[in-house]
Amino acid sequence: MLNGAAQVFAASISTFLSGLKLRTIINGGFLLMCIFMIVIAVFAIEKMNTALVVFMMVFLATYQLTLGTFTWVYLGQVASDEGMSIGVGSLWFFVLILAITTNSLFNGLGNAGTFFLFASFCLASTVFFFFFLRETKGLTRDECQKLYSS
């Protein structure tokens, strides 16, 4: 119930972020999620369960406010129909991999270790997208689709 509440709240206010640059939203989302996952891992180590749940809701809301909404917007702007198919297929494939492996990660690395691992992936994504994600704000669809063409 808390998961649904956090995501519905965030999805309902995500339109207020649309005035920001997509690059800022996506990079900021990765960085904030990294920070929140580190905090969650520390709370798991300290066995501060109530704070852990609160920050999990903050993490989920951040995801929905940023990547959960604007990844699809960005992909729709820069990709051709074929590229969109590949992008959507890739996203869902990795969601499947994440769903299959997460339980094993929690069993093998523990709660804190798993969140530290996910935080490191978010940090790596922040760095990667900082250098390689191009801004689309103010560009036409044709201009957006030419950003990544060679």
N, CA, C and O atoms as a GROMACS GRO file, in nm:
protein
  600
    1MET      N    1   0.082  -0.118   0.000
    1MET     CA    2   0.000   0.000   0.000
    1MET      C    3   0.088   0.126   0.000
    1MET      O    4   0.062   0.222  -0.073
    2LEU      N    5   0.193   0.125   0.083
    2LEU     CA    6   0.282   0.240   0.088
    2LEU      C    7   0.353   0.262  -0.045
    2LEU      O    8   0.371   0.375  -0.089
    3ASN      N    9   0.394   0.152  -0.108
    3ASN     CA   10   0.458   0.159  -0.239
    3ASN      C   11   0.365   0.227  -0.340
    3ASN      O   12   0.406   0.320  -0.409
    4GLY      N   13   0.243   0.181  -0.346
    4GLY     CA   14   0.146   0.240  -0.438
    4GLY      C   15   0.120   0.387  -0.407
    4GLY      O   16   0.110   0.469  -0.498
    5ALA      N   17   0.108   0.420  -0.279
    5ALA     CA   18   0.083   0.559  -0.240
    5ALA      C   19   0.199   0.650  -0.281
    5ALA      O   20   0.176   0.760  -0.332
    6ALA      N   21   0.322   0.605  -0.259
    6ALA     CA   22   0.438   0.686  -0.296
    6ALA      C   23   0.443   0.708  -0.447
    6ALA      O   24   0.472   0.819  -0.493
    7GLN      N   25   0.414   0.604  -0.523
    7GLN     CA   26   0.424   0.617  -0.668
    7GLN      C   27   0.308   0.696  -0.726
    7GLN      O   28   0.328   0.774  -0.820
    8VAL      N   29   0.188   0.680  -0.674
    8VAL     CA   30   0.074   0.759  -0.723
    8VAL      C   31   0.097   0.907  -0.692
    8VAL      O   32   0.074   0.993  -0.776
    9PHE      N   33   0.142   0.936  -0.570
    9PHE     CA   34   0.172   1.075  -0.534
    9PHE      C   35   0.274   1.135  -0.630
    9PHE      O   36   0.254   1.245  -0.682
   10ALA      N   37   0.384   1.064  -0.653
   10ALA     CA   38   0.490   1.116  -0.738
   10ALA      C   39   0.445   1.130  -0.882
   10ALA      O   40   0.476   1.230  -0.948
   11ALA      N   41   0.372   1.032  -0.933
   11ALA     CA   42   0.325   1.039  -1.071
   11ALA      C   43   0.229   1.156  -1.091
   11ALA      O   44   0.227   1.219  -1.197
   12SER      N   45   0.151   1.186  -0.988
   12SER     CA   46   0.055   1.295  -1.000
   12SER      C   47   0.121   1.433  -0.999
   12SER      O   48   0.065   1.529  -1.052
   13ILE      N   49   0.241   1.444  -0.941
   13ILE     CA   50   0.308   1.574  -0.940
   13ILE      C   51   0.425   1.581  -1.039
   13ILE      O   52   0.492   1.684  -1.048
   14SER      N   53   0.450   1.472  -1.113
   14SER     CA   54   0.565   1.471  -1.204
   14SER      C   55   0.553   1.574  -1.316
   14SER      O   56   0.654   1.617  -1.371
   15THR      N   57   0.432   1.613  -1.351
   15THR     CA   58   0.415   1.713  -1.457
   15THR      C   59   0.476   1.847  -1.418
   15THR      O   60   0.509   1.928  -1.505
   16PHE      N   61   0.489   1.872  -1.289
   16PHE     CA   62   0.548   1.998  -1.245
   16PHE      C   63   0.698   2.005  -1.272
   16PHE      O   64   0.757   2.113  -1.269
   17LEU      N   65   0.759   1.890  -1.297
   17LEU     CA   66   0.901   1.888  -1.332
   17LEU      C   67   0.925   1.913  -1.480
   17LEU      O   68   1.039   1.932  -1.522
   18SER      N   69   0.820   1.912  -1.560
   18SER     CA   70   0.837   1.920  -1.704
   18SER      C   71   0.900   2.052  -1.750
   18SER      O   72   0.943   2.062  -1.865
   19GLY      N   73   0.906   2.152  -1.665
   19GLY     CA   74   0.972   2.276  -1.700
   19GLY      C   75   1.124   2.266  -1.695
   19GLY      O   76   1.195   2.351  -1.749
   20LEU      N   77   1.175   2.162  -1.630
   20LEU     CA   78   1.319   2.141  -1.621
   20LEU      C   79   1.371   2.073  -1.747
   20LEU      O   80   1.294   2.016  -1.824
   21LYS      N   81   1.500   2.079  -1.768
   21LYS     CA   82   1.562   2.007  -1.879
   21LYS      C   83   1.559   1.858  -1.849
   21LYS      O   84   1.580   1.816  -1.735
   22LEU      N   85   1.534   1.777  -1.952
   22LEU     CA   86   1.528   1.632  -1.932
   22LEU      C   87   1.659   1.577  -1.882
   22LEU      O   88   1.661   1.484  -1.800
   23ARG      N   89   1.768   1.632  -1.929
   23ARG     CA   90   1.900   1.588  -1.883
   23ARG      C   91   1.915   1.608  -1.732
   23ARG      O   92   1.969   1.522  -1.662
   24THR      N   93   1.867   1.720  -1.683
   24THR     CA   94   1.871   1.749  -1.540
   24THR      C   95   1.782   1.653  -1.462
   24THR      O   96   1.821   1.604  -1.356
   25ILE      N   97   1.664   1.625  -1.514
   25ILE     CA   98   1.571   1.535  -1.445
   25ILE      C   99   1.629   1.395  -1.436
   25ILE      O  100   1.625   1.333  -1.329
   26ILE      N  101   1.682   1.345  -1.546
   26ILE     CA  102   1.733   1.207  -1.548
   26ILE      C  103   1.859   1.194  -1.464
   26ILE      O  104   1.870   1.103  -1.383
   27ASN      N  105   1.955   1.284  -1.483
   27ASN     CA  106   2.078   1.277  -1.402
   27ASN      C  107   2.050   1.302  -1.255
   27ASN      O  108   2.105   1.234  -1.169
   28GLY      N  109   1.964   1.399  -1.227
   28GLY     CA  110   1.927   1.426  -1.088
   28GLY      C  111   1.858   1.307  -1.024
   28GLY      O  112   1.879   1.278  -0.907
   29GLY      N  113   1.773   1.239  -1.102
   29GLY     CA  114   1.705   1.121  -1.051
   29GLY      C  115   1.802   1.011  -1.015
   29GLY      O  116   1.791   0.951  -0.907
   30PHE      N  117   1.898   0.983  -1.104
   30PHE     CA  118   1.998   0.880  -1.073
   30PHE      C  119   2.078   0.917  -0.948
   30PHE      O  120   2.101   0.831  -0.863
   31LEU      N  121   2.120   1.043  -0.938
   31LEU     CA  122   2.201   1.084  -0.824
   31LEU      C  123   2.122   1.077  -0.693
   31LEU      O  124   2.173   1.028  -0.593
   32LEU      N  125   1.999   1.126  -0.694
   32LEU     CA  126   1.916   1.120  -0.573
   32LEU      C  127   1.887   0.976  -0.534
   32LEU      O  128   1.890   0.942  -0.415
   33MET      N  129   1.858   0.891  -0.632
   33MET     CA  130   1.831   0.751  -0.599
   33MET      C  131   1.955   0.684  -0.541
   33MET      O  132   1.943   0.600  -0.452
   34CYS      N  133   2.073   0.720  -0.590
   34CYS     CA  134   2.198   0.668  -0.534
   34CYS      C  135   2.210   0.706  -0.387
   34CYS      O  136   2.240   0.623  -0.302
   35ILE      N  137   2.187   0.832  -0.358
   35ILE     CA  138   2.197   0.882  -0.221
   35ILE      C  139   2.095   0.811  -0.131
   35ILE      O  140   2.129   0.768  -0.020
   36PHE      N  141   1.971   0.800  -0.178
   36PHE     CA  142   1.867   0.737  -0.096
   36PHE      C  143   1.896   0.589  -0.073
   36PHE      O  144   1.868   0.538   0.035
   37MET      N  145   1.953   0.520  -0.172
   37MET     CA  146   1.986   0.378  -0.152
   37MET      C  147   2.100   0.361  -0.052
   37MET      O  148   2.102   0.264   0.024
   38ILE      N  149   2.195   0.454  -0.051
   38ILE     CA  150   2.301   0.448   0.050
   38ILE      C  151   2.242   0.468   0.189
   38ILE      O  152   2.277   0.398   0.283
   39VAL      N  153   2.152   0.565   0.201
   39VAL     CA  154   2.085   0.590   0.329
   39VAL      C  155   2.005   0.467   0.372
   39VAL      O  156   2.008   0.430   0.489
   40ILE      N  157   1.934   0.404   0.278
   40ILE     CA  158   1.857   0.283   0.310
   40ILE      C  159   1.950   0.173   0.357
   40ILE      O  160   1.918   0.102   0.453
   41ALA      N  161   2.066   0.157   0.292
   41ALA     CA  162   2.162   0.053   0.333
   41ALA      C  163   2.213   0.079   0.475
   41ALA      O  164   2.226  -0.014   0.554
   42VAL      N  165   2.242   0.204   0.506
   42VAL     CA  166   2.288   0.238   0.641
   42VAL      C  167   2.178   0.209   0.742
   42VAL      O  168   2.206   0.155   0.850
   43PHE      N  169   2.055   0.244   0.710
   43PHE     CA  170   1.944   0.214   0.801
   43PHE      C  171   1.926   0.063   0.818
   43PHE      O  172   1.889   0.017   0.926
   44ALA      N  173   1.953  -0.015   0.713
   44ALA     CA  174   1.944  -0.161   0.724
   44ALA      C  175   2.051  -0.213   0.818
   44ALA      O  176   2.026  -0.303   0.899
   45ILE      N  177   2.171  -0.158   0.807
   45ILE     CA  178   2.280  -0.200   0.897
   45ILE      C  179   2.246  -0.167   1.041
   45ILE      O  180   2.267  -0.248   1.131
   46GLU      N  181   2.192  -0.047   1.062
   46GLU     CA  182   2.159  -0.001   1.197
   46GLU      C  183   2.025  -0.055   1.248
   46GLU      O  184   1.986  -0.028   1.362
   47LYS      N  185   1.956  -0.131   1.164
   47LYS     CA  186   1.826  -0.189   1.199
   47LYS      C  187   1.723  -0.082   1.239
   47LYS      O  188   1.646  -0.099   1.333
   48MET      N  189   1.726   0.028   1.167
   48MET     CA  190   1.630   0.137   1.188
   48MET      C  191   1.517   0.120   1.086
   48MET      O  192   1.512   0.189   0.985
   49ASN      N  193   1.428   0.026   1.115
   49ASN     CA  194   1.329  -0.017   1.017
   49ASN      C  195   1.229   0.090   0.976
   49ASN      O  196   1.194   0.100   0.859
   50THR      N  197   1.184   0.171   1.070
   50THR     CA  198   1.087   0.275   1.036
   50THR      C  199   1.150   0.377   0.942
   50THR      O  200   1.088   0.416   0.843
   51ALA      N  201   1.271   0.421   0.972
   51ALA     CA  202   1.340   0.516   0.885
   51ALA      C  203   1.368   0.453   0.749
   51ALA      O  204   1.360   0.520   0.646
   52LEU      N  205   1.401   0.324   0.749
   52LEU     CA  206   1.426   0.252   0.624
   52LEU      C  207   1.302   0.255   0.535
   52LEU      O  208   1.311   0.282   0.416
   53VAL      N  209   1.187   0.227   0.593
   53VAL     CA  210   1.062   0.227   0.516
   53VAL      C  211   1.031   0.367   0.464
   53VAL      O  212   0.988   0.382   0.349
   54VAL      N  213   1.052   0.468   0.546
   54VAL     CA  214   1.027   0.606   0.503
   54VAL      C  215   1.117   0.641   0.384
   54VAL      O  216   1.070   0.696   0.285
   55PHE      N  217   1.245   0.608   0.394
   55PHE     CA  218   1.336   0.641   0.284
   55PHE      C  219   1.311   0.554   0.161
   55PHE      O  220   1.339   0.595   0.049
   56MET      N  221   1.257   0.434   0.182
   56MET     CA  222   1.218   0.351   0.066
   56MET      C  223   1.105   0.419  -0.010
   56MET      O  224   1.103   0.417  -0.133
   57MET      N  225   1.012   0.480   0.062
   57MET     CA  226   0.902   0.552  -0.003
   57MET      C  227   0.955   0.676  -0.075
   57MET      O  228   0.909   0.710  -0.184
   58VAL      N  229   1.051   0.744  -0.012
   58VAL     CA  230   1.113   0.860  -0.076
   58VAL      C  231   1.187   0.817  -0.203
   58VAL      O  232   1.181   0.885  -0.306
   59PHE      N  233   1.257   0.704  -0.195
   59PHE     CA  234   1.327   0.650  -0.312
   59PHE      C  235   1.227   0.620  -0.423
   59PHE      O  236   1.249   0.659  -0.538
   60LEU      N  237   1.118   0.551  -0.390
   60LEU     CA  238   1.018   0.514  -0.492
   60LEU      C  239   0.954   0.638  -0.554
   60LEU      O  240   0.930   0.643  -0.674
   61ALA      N  241   0.925   0.738  -0.471
   61ALA     CA  242   0.869   0.862  -0.524
   61ALA      C  243   0.969   0.932  -0.616
   61ALA      O  244   0.930   0.986  -0.719
   62THR      N  245   1.096   0.932  -0.578
   62THR     CA  246   1.199   0.993  -0.663
   62THR      C  247   1.209   0.920  -0.796
   62THR      O  248   1.218   0.983  -0.902
   63TYR      N  249   1.206   0.789  -0.791
   63TYR     CA  250   1.208   0.711  -0.915
   63TYR      C  251   1.091   0.750  -1.005
   63TYR      O  252   1.108   0.776  -1.124
   64GLN      N  253   0.971   0.754  -0.947
   64GLN     CA  254   0.853   0.783  -1.027
   64GLN      C  255   0.855   0.926  -1.079
   64GLN      O  256   0.809   0.953  -1.190
   65LEU      N  257   0.907   1.019  -0.999
   65LEU     CA  258   0.915   1.159  -1.042
   65LEU      C  259   1.015   1.180  -1.155
   65LEU      O  260   1.000   1.272  -1.236
   66THR      N  261   1.116   1.096  -1.161
   66THR     CA  262   1.225   1.120  -1.257
   66THR      C  263   1.231   1.011  -1.364
   66THR      O  264   1.172   1.027  -1.472
   67LEU      N  265   1.299   0.904  -1.336
   67LEU     CA  266   1.322   0.801  -1.437
   67LEU      C  267   1.196   0.727  -1.477
   67LEU      O  268   1.178   0.695  -1.594
   68GLY      N  269   1.107   0.700  -1.382
   68GLY     CA  270   0.986   0.625  -1.411
   68GLY      C  271   0.895   0.696  -1.509
   68GLY      O  272   0.818   0.631  -1.580
   69THR      N  273   0.903   0.826  -1.514
   69THR     CA  274   0.821   0.905  -1.606
   69THR      C  275   0.900   0.952  -1.726
   69THR      O  276   0.857   0.932  -1.840
   70PHE      N  277   1.013   1.014  -1.703
   70PHE     CA  278   1.080   1.088  -1.810
   70PHE      C  279   1.172   1.004  -1.898
   70PHE      O  280   1.215   1.051  -2.004
   71THR      N  281   1.204   0.881  -1.858
   71THR     CA  282   1.280   0.793  -1.947
   71THR      C  283   1.199   0.766  -2.073
   71THR      O  284   1.252   0.768  -2.184
   72TRP      N  285   1.070   0.742  -2.055
   72TRP     CA  286   0.983   0.713  -2.169
   72TRP      C  287   0.967   0.837  -2.257
   72TRP      O  288   0.961   0.826  -2.379
   73VAL      N  289   0.960   0.954  -2.196
   73VAL     CA  290   0.948   1.078  -2.272
   73VAL      C  291   1.074   1.098  -2.357
   73VAL      O  292   1.065   1.128  -2.476
   74TYR      N  293   1.190   1.081  -2.294
   74TYR     CA  294   1.317   1.101  -2.365
   74TYR      C  295   1.331   1.000  -2.479
   74TYR      O  296   1.368   1.037  -2.591
   75LEU      N  297   1.303   0.876  -2.451
   75LEU     CA  298   1.315   0.771  -2.553
   75LEU      C  299   1.223   0.800  -2.671
   75LEU      O  300   1.262   0.781  -2.786
   76GLY      N  301   1.102   0.845  -2.643
   76GLY     CA  302   1.008   0.881  -2.749
   76GLY      C  303   1.054   0.999  -2.832
   76GLY      O  304   1.019   1.009  -2.950
   77GLN      N  305   1.132   1.088  -2.774
   77GLN     CA  306   1.179   1.205  -2.847
   77GLN      C  307   1.297   1.173  -2.939
   77GLN      O  308   1.303   1.223  -3.051
   78VAL      N  309   1.389   1.092  -2.893
   78VAL     CA  310   1.514   1.075  -2.968
   78VAL      C  311   1.518   0.952  -3.057
   78VAL      O  312   1.605   0.942  -3.144
   79ALA      N  313   1.425   0.859  -3.040
   79ALA     CA  314   1.433   0.733  -3.113
   79ALA      C  315   1.336   0.729  -3.230
   79ALA      O  316   1.226   0.784  -3.224
   80SER      N  317   1.380   0.663  -3.337
   80SER     CA  318   1.289   0.631  -3.446
   80SER      C  319   1.197   0.519  -3.398
   80SER      O  320   1.212   0.469  -3.287
   81ASP      N  321   1.103   0.480  -3.482
   81ASP     CA  322   1.012   0.372  -3.442
   81ASP      C  323   1.090   0.244  -3.414
   81ASP      O  324   1.060   0.173  -3.318
   82GLU      N  325   1.189   0.214  -3.497
   82GLU     CA  326   1.269   0.095  -3.477
   82GLU      C  327   1.352   0.106  -3.349
   82GLU      O  328   1.361   0.011  -3.271
   83GLY      N  329   1.412   0.222  -3.329
   83GLY     CA  330   1.492   0.247  -3.209
   83GLY      C  331   1.408   0.241  -3.084
   83GLY      O  332   1.453   0.193  -2.980
   84MET      N  333   1.285   0.291  -3.093
   84MET     CA  334   1.193   0.285  -2.979
   84MET      C  335   1.163   0.139  -2.943
   84MET      O  336   1.157   0.104  -2.826
   85SER      N  337   1.144   0.057  -3.044
   85SER     CA  338   1.119  -0.086  -3.020
   85SER      C  339   1.238  -0.150  -2.948
   85SER      O  340   1.219  -0.227  -2.854
   86ILE      N  341   1.358  -0.119  -2.993
   86ILE     CA  342   1.478  -0.174  -2.930
   86ILE      C  343   1.491  -0.122  -2.787
   86ILE      O  344   1.523  -0.197  -2.696
   87GLY      N  345   1.466   0.008  -2.768
   87GLY     CA  346   1.476   0.068  -2.636
   87GLY      C  347   1.376   0.008  -2.538
   87GLY      O  348   1.412  -0.024  -2.424
   88VAL      N  349   1.252  -0.007  -2.580
   88VAL     CA  350   1.149  -0.063  -2.493
   88VAL      C  351   1.181  -0.209  -2.463
   88VAL      O  352   1.168  -0.254  -2.349
   89GLY      N  353   1.223  -0.283  -2.564
   89GLY     CA  354   1.261  -0.423  -2.543
   89GLY      C  355   1.376  -0.436  -2.445
   89GLY      O  356   1.375  -0.524  -2.359
   90SER      N  357   1.475  -0.349  -2.459
   90SER     CA  358   1.590  -0.351  -2.368
   90SER      C  359   1.548  -0.317  -2.225
   90SER      O  360   1.590  -0.384  -2.131
   91LEU      N  361   1.466  -0.215  -2.209
   91LEU     CA  362   1.420  -0.178  -2.075
   91LEU      C  363   1.346  -0.294  -2.008
   91LEU      O  364   1.375  -0.326  -1.892
   92TRP      N  365   1.254  -0.356  -2.078
   92TRP     CA  366   1.177  -0.465  -2.018
   92TRP      C  367   1.262  -0.589  -1.997
   92TRP      O  368   1.239  -0.664  -1.902
   93PHE      N  369   1.360  -0.613  -2.084
   93PHE     CA  370   1.451  -0.727  -2.064
   93PHE      C  371   1.528  -0.711  -1.934
   93PHE      O  372   1.541  -0.806  -1.856
   94PHE      N  373   1.580  -0.590  -1.910
   94PHE     CA  374   1.657  -0.569  -1.788
   94PHE      C  375   1.570  -0.563  -1.663
   94PHE      O  376   1.617  -0.593  -1.554
   95VAL      N  377   1.443  -0.525  -1.678
   95VAL     CA  378   1.349  -0.535  -1.566
   95VAL      C  379   1.330  -0.683  -1.530
   95VAL      O  380   1.324  -0.718  -1.413
   96LEU      N  381   1.320  -0.768  -1.632
   96LEU     CA  382   1.308  -0.912  -1.608
   96LEU      C  383   1.432  -0.966  -1.537
   96LEU      O  384   1.420  -1.041  -1.441
   97ILE      N  385   1.551  -0.928  -1.584
   97ILE     CA  386   1.676  -0.972  -1.520
   97ILE      C  387   1.681  -0.926  -1.375
   97ILE      O  388   1.720  -1.001  -1.286
   98LEU      N  389   1.641  -0.802  -1.351
   98LEU     CA  390   1.639  -0.748  -1.215
   98LEU      C  391   1.542  -0.827  -1.127
   98LEU      O  392   1.573  -0.858  -1.012
   99ALA      N  393   1.426  -0.857  -1.181
   99ALA     CA  394   1.326  -0.933  -1.104
   99ALA      C  395   1.376  -1.074  -1.070
   99ALA      O  396   1.349  -1.126  -0.962
  100ILE      N  397   1.448  -1.134  -1.164
  100ILE     CA  398   1.497  -1.271  -1.142
  100ILE      C  399   1.612  -1.273  -1.042
  100ILE      O  400   1.621  -1.367  -0.962
  101THR      N  401   1.699  -1.175  -1.044
  101THR     CA  402   1.821  -1.179  -0.964
  101THR      C  403   1.813  -1.111  -0.828
  101THR      O  404   1.896  -1.138  -0.741
  102THR      N  405   1.716  -1.024  -0.807
  102THR     CA  406   1.713  -0.945  -0.684
  102THR      C  407   1.704  -1.031  -0.558
  102THR      O  408   1.774  -1.004  -0.461
  103ASN      N  409   1.622  -1.131  -0.559
  103ASN     CA  410   1.608  -1.216  -0.440
  103ASN      C  411   1.741  -1.284  -0.408
  103ASN      O  412   1.780  -1.293  -0.291
  104SER      N  413   1.811  -1.332  -0.510
  104SER     CA  414   1.943  -1.394  -0.488
  104SER      C  415   2.043  -1.293  -0.434
  104SER      O  416   2.127  -1.327  -0.350
  105LEU      N  417   2.035  -1.169  -0.482
  105LEU     CA  418   2.124  -1.065  -0.430
  105LEU      C  419   2.099  -1.039  -0.283
  105LEU      O  420   2.194  -1.027  -0.205
  106PHE      N  421   1.973  -1.031  -0.244
  106PHE     CA  422   1.941  -1.010  -0.102
  106PHE      C  423   1.990  -1.128  -0.018
  106PHE      O  424   2.039  -1.108   0.093
  107ASN      N  425   1.975  -1.250  -0.070
  107ASN     CA  426   2.022  -1.368   0.004
  107ASN      C  427   2.174  -1.371   0.013
  107ASN      O  428   2.229  -1.407   0.118
  108GLY      N  429   2.243  -1.335  -0.094
  108GLY     CA  430   2.388  -1.343  -0.097
  108GLY      C  431   2.460  -1.225  -0.034
  108GLY      O  432   2.556  -1.242   0.040
  109LEU      N  433   2.412  -1.104  -0.063
  109LEU     CA  434   2.479  -0.983  -0.015
  109LEU      C  435   2.415  -0.924   0.110
  109LEU      O  436   2.474  -0.838   0.175
  110GLY      N  437   2.296  -0.969   0.143
  110GLY     CA  438   2.222  -0.909   0.254
  110GLY      C  439   2.153  -0.782   0.208
  110GLY      O  440   2.173  -0.736   0.095
  111ASN      N  441   2.072  -0.727   0.295
  111ASN     CA  442   1.997  -0.606   0.261
  111ASN      C  443   2.089  -0.489   0.229
  111ASN      O  444   2.077  -0.427   0.123
  112ALA      N  445   2.181  -0.460   0.319
  112ALA     CA  446   2.269  -0.345   0.300
  112ALA      C  447   2.357  -0.363   0.177
  112ALA      O  448   2.373  -0.270   0.098
  113GLY      N  449   2.414  -0.481   0.160
  113GLY     CA  450   2.502  -0.505   0.045
  113GLY      C  451   2.430  -0.488  -0.087
  113GLY      O  452   2.486  -0.433  -0.182
  114THR      N  453   2.307  -0.534  -0.094
  114THR     CA  454   2.229  -0.520  -0.217
  114THR      C  455   2.201  -0.374  -0.247
  114THR      O  456   2.213  -0.331  -0.362
  115PHE      N  457   2.164  -0.297  -0.145
  115PHE     CA  458   2.138  -0.155  -0.169
  115PHE      C  459   2.266  -0.079  -0.203
  115PHE      O  460   2.262   0.014  -0.283
  116PHE      N  461   2.379  -0.116  -0.143
  116PHE     CA  462   2.506  -0.054  -0.182
  116PHE      C  463   2.539  -0.087  -0.328
  116PHE      O  464   2.588  -0.001  -0.401
  117LEU      N  465   2.513  -0.210  -0.370
  117LEU     CA  466   2.537  -0.249  -0.510
  117LEU      C  467   2.449  -0.167  -0.604
  117LEU      O  468   2.497  -0.114  -0.703
  118PHE      N  469   2.320  -0.158  -0.572
  118PHE     CA  470   2.230  -0.079  -0.656
  118PHE      C  471   2.269   0.068  -0.657
  118PHE      O  472   2.258   0.135  -0.759
  119ALA      N  473   2.314   0.120  -0.543
  119ALA     CA  474   2.360   0.259  -0.536
  119ALA      C  475   2.481   0.280  -0.627
  119ALA      O  476   2.492   0.383  -0.693
  120SER      N  477   2.571   0.182  -0.630
  120SER     CA  478   2.688   0.196  -0.718
  120SER      C  479   2.647   0.195  -0.864
  120SER      O  480   2.706   0.267  -0.945
  121PHE      N  481   2.545   0.116  -0.900
  121PHE     CA  482   2.494   0.118  -1.038
  121PHE      C  483   2.434   0.254  -1.071
  121PHE      O  484   2.452   0.305  -1.182
  122CYS      N  485   2.362   0.312  -0.976
  122CYS     CA  486   2.303   0.445  -0.999
  122CYS      C  487   2.411   0.551  -1.012
  122CYS      O  488   2.399   0.642  -1.095
  123LEU      N  489   2.516   0.541  -0.931
  123LEU     CA  490   2.626   0.636  -0.942
  123LEU      C  491   2.695   0.624  -1.077
  123LEU      O  492   2.726   0.724  -1.141
  124ALA      N  493   2.720   0.500  -1.121
  124ALA     CA  494   2.781   0.479  -1.252
  124ALA      C  495   2.690   0.533  -1.362
  124ALA      O  496   2.739   0.590  -1.460
  125SER      N  497   2.561   0.516  -1.348
  125SER     CA  498   2.466   0.569  -1.447
  125SER      C  499   2.468   0.721  -1.448
  125SER      O  500   2.460   0.782  -1.555
  126THR      N  501   2.478   0.782  -1.330
  126THR     CA  502   2.485   0.928  -1.323
  126THR      C  503   2.605   0.979  -1.401
  126THR      O  504   2.592   1.073  -1.479
  127VAL      N  505   2.720   0.917  -1.380
  127VAL     CA  506   2.841   0.960  -1.450
  127VAL      C  507   2.827   0.937  -1.601
  127VAL      O  508   2.859   1.025  -1.680
  128PHE      N  509   2.780   0.818  -1.639
  128PHE     CA  510   2.764   0.786  -1.781
  128PHE      C  511   2.672   0.885  -1.851
  128PHE      O  512   2.707   0.942  -1.954
  129PHE      N  513   2.552   0.904  -1.793
  129PHE     CA  514   2.456   0.992  -1.858
  129PHE      C  515   2.496   1.139  -1.850
  129PHE      O  516   2.455   1.217  -1.936
  130PHE      N  517   2.575   1.177  -1.753
  130PHE     CA  518   2.625   1.314  -1.748
  130PHE      C  519   2.706   1.346  -1.874
  130PHE      O  520   2.697   1.456  -1.928
  131PHE      N  521   2.784   1.249  -1.919
  131PHE     CA  522   2.868   1.272  -2.035
  131PHE      C  523   2.800   1.239  -2.168
  131PHE      O  524   2.836   1.299  -2.270
  132PHE      N  525   2.705   1.147  -2.170
  132PHE     CA  526   2.653   1.099  -2.298
  132PHE      C  527   2.508   1.134  -2.329
  132PHE      O  528   2.465   1.121  -2.444
  133LEU      N  529   2.432   1.179  -2.231
  133LEU     CA  530   2.292   1.213  -2.255
  133LEU      C  531   2.285   1.355  -2.310
  133LEU      O  532   2.341   1.448  -2.253
  134ARG      N  533   2.217   1.370  -2.421
  134ARG     CA  534   2.206   1.502  -2.484
  134ARG      C  535   2.070   1.564  -2.451
  134ARG      O  536   1.970   1.493  -2.437
  135GLU      N  537   2.069   1.695  -2.439
  135GLU     CA  538   1.947   1.767  -2.403
  135GLU      C  539   1.854   1.779  -2.524
  135GLU      O  540   1.900   1.800  -2.636
  136THR      N  541   1.724   1.766  -2.499
  136THR     CA  542   1.624   1.775  -2.605
  136THR      C  543   1.527   1.891  -2.586
  136THR      O  544   1.445   1.917  -2.673
  137LYS      N  545   1.537   1.961  -2.474
  137LYS     CA  546   1.441   2.069  -2.447
  137LYS      C  547   1.451   2.177  -2.554
  137LYS      O  548   1.560   2.227  -2.584
  138GLY      N  549   1.337   2.213  -2.610
  138GLY     CA  550   1.331   2.318  -2.710
  138GLY      C  551   1.360   2.272  -2.852
  138GLY      O  552   1.358   2.353  -2.945
  139LEU      N  553   1.387   2.143  -2.871
  139LEU     CA  554   1.415   2.091  -3.004
  139LEU      C  555   1.291   2.027  -3.064
  139LEU      O  556   1.205   1.976  -2.992
  140THR      N  557   1.282   2.031  -3.196
  140THR     CA  558   1.173   1.960  -3.263
  140THR      C  559   1.201   1.810  -3.260
  140THR      O  560   1.312   1.769  -3.228
  141ARG      N  561   1.101   1.730  -3.294
  141ARG     CA  562   1.120   1.584  -3.296
  141ARG      C  563   1.229   1.546  -3.395
  141ARG      O  564   1.310   1.458  -3.367
  142ASP      N  565   1.231   1.610  -3.512
  142ASP     CA  566   1.334   1.580  -3.611
  142ASP      C  567   1.474   1.614  -3.558
  142ASP      O  568   1.568   1.537  -3.577
  143GLU      N  569   1.487   1.727  -3.491
  143GLU     CA  570   1.615   1.766  -3.433
  143GLU      C  571   1.657   1.669  -3.323
  143GLU      O  572   1.774   1.635  -3.311
  144CYS      N  573   1.560   1.624  -3.242
  144CYS     CA  574   1.589   1.528  -3.135
  144CYS      C  575   1.639   1.395  -3.192
  144CYS      O  576   1.733   1.335  -3.140
  145GLN      N  577   1.574   1.352  -3.299
  145GLN     CA  578   1.612   1.223  -3.357
  145GLN      C  579   1.748   1.229  -3.426
  145GLN      O  580   1.812   1.126  -3.446
  146LYS      N  581   1.792   1.347  -3.462
  146LYS     CA  582   1.924   1.361  -3.526
  146LYS      C  583   2.038   1.374  -3.425
  146LYS      O  584   2.155   1.370  -3.462
  147LEU      N  585   2.004   1.391  -3.296
  147LEU     CA  586   2.107   1.409  -3.194
  147LEU      C  587   2.205   1.292  -3.188
  147LEU      O  588   2.324   1.312  -3.167
  148TYR      N  589   2.155   1.171  -3.206
  148TYR     CA  590   2.238   1.053  -3.191
  148TYR      C  591   2.272   0.986  -3.324
  148TYR      O  592   2.334   0.880  -3.325
  149SER      N  593   2.230   1.047  -3.434
  149SER     CA  594   2.264   0.986  -3.564
  149SER      C  595   2.406   1.024  -3.601
  149SER      O  596   2.456   1.131  -3.565
  150SER      N  597   2.471   0.934  -3.674
  150SER     CA  598   2.613   0.960  -3.704
  150SER      C  599   2.634   1.044  -3.826
  150SER      O  600   2.749   1.073  -3.861
   0.00000   0.00000   0.00000
